[in-house]
Amino acid sequence: MCLFVLSCASVRVNYDYEKTTDFNAYTTYNYYGTMDMGMSELDSARLLDALDLGLQAKGLSLSDAPDFLINIKSSEFQESQRNNVGVGVGGGGGSVGGGISIGIPVGQAKINREIVFEFVDENKSGLFWQAISESAYHPNATPQARETQFKAIVAKVLAAYPPNSKK
């Protein structure tokens, strides 16, 4: 449980959607057959399992004749190093001055993963909902930790689906 809470806290998500969309019209979904998710086959299966559970909890069902299709793509990137130790040398006398400064990185740079979820209605409006998640990525994590991380990502992503309609 503690791992789940920590995983959830480190997930950041940005949402966008077509404001004229009637989200109540969508009850079935499926995935694009040609999706290249940008992750291992095992991680892809873990993410799709978590997404299926999350969508089913929202009342949606997987179908061979879906109302909309889902496209998922991901990429990994290294966060810029923020911890530096500065070493400086300076001198001056009268009106003459000089200095040297060197930043030495401390620790290792963090690896993050961005996952883009796109809900597409190919018969009507095209892309109607999108979520972009960003979270820490640990390439040496255990299968259980990866599964927990994907569940946390999906929970945060689907927290805003469907969007609240503001009138």
N, C-alpha and C positions, 0 to 999 in steps of 0.2 A: 504494500500500500504506500509506503514511504517513497519507493522508487517511482510509483505512478504520479504522486503529488509533485515530486521533483521534476519529472519529465514534463508534466503539464505546465509547470511554471516557466520553463525555458522555451516554450513554443510561442512564436509570434505569428499572427495571421492578419493579412490584409484581404478585404473582400471587395468585390465589385459586382454589380448586377444591372440588368436592363430593367428600368423602373416600370415599364408598361407590362411586364410579364405577369401572367396569372399562374402563380406557383401551384395553386390547387388543381390545375389541369394535368399536372405531372404526377403519375402514380407508379410508373414502371420505368426502369432504366436498364442499360447494358453498357458494355465498354467497347471502345473502338478495337477492332481486331488487330490493327496494325500498330498498336501502342508500343513505343519504345520508351519505357519508364526511366531508363538511365540508372538502374540499380540491378543488383543480382537477381536471379530468378527466385531465390528463396525470399529475399526482401520484398520483391514484387508480390509474391503470393501472400506474405504476411500483411502487406498494406491493403491488398484487395480484400482479404478476409476481414480486416478491421473495418474497412469502408462498407462492405456488405452488411455487417452487423449494425453499424451506425445508421445506414440508410433504412434498413428494415425496422429499426427502432423508431424511425420517423414515419413509418407506414408505407414506405416504398418497397417495391418488389422487383427482383431481377426477372427479365422477360426476354424472349426471343423476338418479340415485336414491341420494342420499348417506345415510350413517349420521348425519351431523350437518351443521348449517349454521353459517356464520360471519357474524357481524355486526361491522362496524368503524365507529367514529365517532371524529372528531378535533375538537379545538378548539385555538385559539391563545390565548396569554395573555402579558401583559407581566410579567416578574419585577420585584419591587419593587427600587427603587434602593438599593444597599448602600454605595456610595462617596459619602461626603459630606465636605465641608470645613466645619469649624465656625469661625464668627467670633464672638467674644464680647467684650463690653465690661462691665466691672464697676467698682464703686467702693464705697467704704465709709469711714466715719469714725465713730469712737466706737461707738455702738450702731445706727447707721443703715447699711444696705447696699442694694445694688441690682445688677441685672445684665440683660443682653440677650444672647441667643444666637440665631444664625441658621445653619441647615444649608443648604449650597449643594450640589446634586447635581453629581457629576463624571462625565463620560462619558455614554453612552446606556444606557437600560434594555435588558435582553436580552429577546428574544421567544422563548418556548418553545412547543412543540407537544405536546399530550397526545393519544395515540392509544389507544383502548380496543378490545381484541380480545376478542370473546365467542364461545365455542363452545357451540352450543345443540343439544340432542337433543329435537326437538319430539315424538317418540313416547314418550319415557320420562321423564327427569328434568328437562327444560328446560335451563337454563344449568348447565353442568358444569365449565367452565374459563374463566378470565378473566385477561387480562394488561393492565396499564395502563402504557404507556411514557410517559416524559417526556424530551424532548431539545431541544436548541437548534434554533431555526428561523431560517433565513436566506432571506427572501423573494426576494432577488436572486441566489441561488445558481445556478450553471450546471446544465443538465440532468444532466450527469455527476455533479456533486456531490450533487444530489438523489437520484439513483439509488444512489450509494454510501451516503448517509445512510439510505435506506430498507432497504438490505441489512443495514446495521449494526443497525438497529432490529429487523428480523425475526430476525436471528441471536440477539440478546439475548432477545427475547420467546420464541422457540422453544427456548432453552437449557433451560428448565424444563418442556418438554412432551415426553412425558407426565411428570407429577410422579413422583418416586421414592416408592415405597410403603414406608412404615416399619412394620415389624412388631414 
